Amino acid sequence: MIRRQDEKGFTLIEIMVVVIILGILASIVAVKYSGQAEKAKQTQAAVQMKTFETALELYKLDNGMYPSTEQGLQALVEAPTVGVLPKKWRTGGYLAKKKVPKDPWQNEYVYLSPGAQGDFDISSYGADGQLAGEGEAADINNWDVE
């Protein structure tokens, strides 16, 4: 097929150049924002810890004590059946969603009461799910969250 000068359209080379440019732009954007997703997860963990702290304070106001380590954060959504039982556990629990969420990396939060840093300690072990770490694997602790 012979192409006439008045025909309009793109050549294969022109289309390939556009695709390559779009690929380069997409990779630049992906690199720039890839760290933002991890930062958002760390912020989400800190916000969830603040929610736990508020719920734990309400639990203590009602019952005169925090849930034990054995009872865990689950005591905020269902009345404990082990350890020292709360006398005035609030019907419906202390968390709005009626369940203890996992951290943003889908691991359980670590709860200790009494804690080493205060009345209770709440930690998320970050992306690796292991104690200690740096960067994405850094631990997030309630005593470090402002």
Buried (B, 14 or more C-beta within 10 A) or exposed (E): EEEEEEEEEEEEEEEEEEEEEEEEEEEEEEEEEEEEEBEEBBEBBBEBBBBBBEBBEBBBEBBEBBBBBEBBBBBBBEEBEEEEEBEEBBEEBBBEEEEBBEBBBEBBBBBBBEBEBEBBBBBBBBBBBEEEBEEBBBBBBBEEBE
